Amino acid sequence: MKNKEIIFWLLIFCLFVLFLQFNYSYQFYYMEHLQLLLFNRLAAVDAVGQIGGVSLYLSRFLVQFFILPWGGAVIVSLLLSSVSIVMRFTLWRSKPLHEIYLFCLLPAVALFPVVIDPVYYLQGIVAYLFGLLTFWVYGKISDYRTRLFTAVFLLLLLYYIAGPVSGLLGGCIALREYLNKQPRSYISLLLVAEVLLLGLLSLTFSLTGEFRFAFLPDAYADPLIHGNKAYLSWIVWPFCMIVVHYIYSRRKIQGGKLTWSVVLTQLVLLAVIAFFLISKYGLKESLQERRMSYYAYAGQWDKLLDVKLDQHSMNTKMNLVNYALAKQQKLGDEMFNYDQRGVKSLIAQWDNSINAAMQLSDIYFCIGDIASSQKYAFEGYVSSVNCGSGRLLKRLVETNLIFGTYPVAEKYISLLEQTIFYKTWAKEHRRFLYNDLAVAKDPLLGGKRKGLNGPAGIAVSANLIEELELLALNNPDNQTAIQYLAAFYLSNKDLAHFKGLVERYYPTKIWPQLSESHQEAIVFLSPNDRKYWIQHGMSGETEHRYNLFEHDFTANSDRSDLPEQMASNYGNTYWYYLLLKK
């Protein structure tokens, strides 16, 4: 390539990086959480021994670097740029057509829906690139018989290292020979038959599980979904071959006067396809959730709380908001500053997804319900179809250290020590193995263990409400448990149980001070009994604000837009939530 061309491809690479980083960086972090690569002989043999295993192992190796800032954007951009560059070499002939640079970008654009979707593996792009490289090698052979003879072995090798993309390659080879008007080009169809035979053999000997995994791009996606998003990139490859062949033919006839029309056509085609794919497959609904999930994992609570929530997956996002408030000891004071929607805003039901398992495991760990935290971490880990999750494995280490099940914790630590980015953390946690004193002295692990067994008894229960109270009694220093318990009662508008909770534990070391929302609820525990309010922690400031609320509520009670009218001044109070929010 000449200097101008090198500059062109560097510019394309930079544009890919910037676009992916500023739009999908949190999606790449999430993708890293969904897989785990262990550097040991067993894991390597298990991966490479599969059909397409070489591309699978290489993709897992690359995805682990998504944990680094800009790592996902840079790696994916390198792959997409490589696809475009190799496509350029396969499309150009003896006399290069410089005006088809943009056309070479079409396969990379067609791969966009796949590269940002966590249910598709990076293996699909790696396999696609392997297919293009093999096609380029095939095209470099000038003699027809030698080409076909070599192609037999190339397809066999590609099917082993990259899987069903070899079927696409076989079809493209047959198409190439037909477009070049090669005598007896129909013989190349035997290569397609070869791939069909390889696929049938893999099904017969159970090397692949289903027909679609033997022949279709579904092999590079979660087995539970159909990989129809990847079909476009497979269609684009032969489409590019046909169009470029047509361009060469027309240029030969018209003496090379096609430059501007070809360039303009490519620009329009790329713009239309890119706009369609981004609008249809851009995953806008999940991007905010991924961003918040990353902030929660990284402990960036202020950034999480600054996110302006849209309505998609509202319960999931509110779980993260309340989790962040609890981590900052602000749950009781600020929870009604946000759009609470009942107890599901505190802890939503598990939908059997790994994403929900990670989130629920974190929330239960924060509360102190270590058994539930371990359960969801384990469920999420074993549900992974891409060899586990480093994030969930860390949680399994912590929960087993807290329970004192050291042999299990040691097993998980040994696994993490076989990774690149988790081994330091794992080695640091070896000091807790078989060392109850070290665990007890650790602020995190020791505090969680202290809540499990104490004066109130063993705090492991199928009933979360009962367990929260036991956790608070066993370890009064852990205010998260009592704050979540109070939040459950308030969000459920269960004032009878909230009243019993206040009268049992305020003011004691278990609940030494009422937060703002708790004080606002005191009004309704004993209406018109100011003495009760003061005795149970209601401040003069809160009483003054309630008098204003009561006055405005009474004055506007006949208005049909009462909730809207009151929301501007009182939308962040428990009074508004209790009386006006459905």
Steps between C-alpha positions, in 0.01 A plus 500: 500500500616854423524777756163653408329167541668440837379841618149417376483176697647660812230764477231231464642317802494818711141574396397146600671539838342837578152387395511179703665653806262791539188295430569143616788500749275377785365226275856370457556499877183296536614253232819440697290415807324226302804286423813368665823373348717274713860454394538128551542199277153360567320821398712535187447137393126524572465810280735403216356148489163634380396582146598866466692474825807696388290807419308449825814490714648803324178696551495416872861613525411835342182558703684485832670828400158668484545560873751774413389856416470527120591130478175384342480787250862458388486121460168497315617787278817307415289202397258708293783689333674172424181364344479808276868489401493129415179556306689767303769244406242238398299743283781678315647347188810575295398864451377642832172690516578772753142623494374181670674569832167581660342186362755296694348643820163339434577166676624689809180706506293184457674349804392793723188328646717206604796678659291694754257228601612288800306195379734482201856385556804679367575162347264587212716795391824305545357213290384745233850647484652151474264429211605814313870426556453147365318640195787741438755217519287298257484789256878539493536163327500551124453144370135388508566134580749588773251749645225242524730234639628743763147617579403148609756515780436867579130434554573201719740707710262797518209281610712374787637836617201724423190284453209555258649814341676248276163444328489869415855477368415199283210687346713809437770291330242349264360849434848636425571233241164556337543881482849456352350271234743228585457197268322220683437733794219268607769268642551751781152407627664186634654726766151591620419129510813446707384749763154342506661163557716639782193648666304176472791304643526741794129444568530124463785479749342758735779753451226760451160485662259630237479564128520876545822469701660292223415731209376840619636802693285385794812308605654832609213606727332392821340159425168622639456764227498490122795690358306683229691826561814335362336396173543845346881484518491161325280640223721808457814303409368342176303819429826700503657252261214533251487879514876546466505259206232714338699819570810353338301397197337841460829681545659292228218589263484872585871569519531564873241779533315353796690653792257757637184302434649195675622706798163673537315170478718353774452800729123481465495122547722511810303789652164330448614162633683653799199715592265202474721271707571756773134595535377138496781314679674774699374355832402846628265342753776314683787751478392701803457183704849381403644838594335493842607140555861595433481797740364265767776244440767773506352666811440830319187582697471870418523433127233230531264734683557778246360287216163629378290187477290404202207261543661185359566233768396749766492251788852381419633855488325597822658197668838648407398850616391373841812281519716808439308697765546217749874483431519873578277466809237723334218253437271630774568865421481507121315195370182696426696751294475227236212325326430220749246245380447265791724228638613399149694824489708366788546142381343381177421137427766298325428449130751213466749724317869529590469879509229483765697236692804730521288792616301304757815338636650845560186637668456202732868516588461866590200421721684216670291212363808298410311179421287672233802685367685171460198335344466760224874511440505123455187494282642771278840331479369158399250658258780661303547340158846651462697335782379706795552850635793648689269746672275224636796280590634781720167512681508123552843535659375771738183319604682174568763681705222658705332163557835344584476240225869541425554198268235637262643851520846360429373323189355825364814695589708244310283559192535878518877465538501351149373826347682817401292771664360322806805310625634789712166532681491121547851485646416778744204298628705187563598645838142446623501125430474291819555819703189597697685778677600668173141478374364643827739795485418586139245788492301349212517124558503524878206737509292273278590193706410680822143550382443135420523358850449701817258578783196472274602160358603383154398760241428265213133490415272450201318814613709808418304725738575270794862468397550877476385540858732222618792659315431833666482340844817293455707789369365847589801656328352388167231763451429377148279218624270722710490762225392245240245353740346842562508570126311176430222599737477857374509413128229239563297760698496255790483752783383248761823301480705817467345627822593179682854529369535859621359425843730199544829646392493881514705644662741211562842414362317297236315809373650804668366764263207524262566610146289761325253264335457314832414825676248585230329165555474558878213744436275219382586261781307707750312784326450822697721374786785751498647354818532160329671665204762668716558191714567292191753720330307751291686830477345847516604564141321188378190597700503846339524355151217260576275788609569669166427176316174447689390858428572476127349151477174617659486819293541313171314179583218579255733540201516221242873565455578476871799260458659728241430811708659352813794335321697821447543566873442161662580237235808388693316439829354183644171684546468542124598136439248373756201714408538593137712240323334185379 
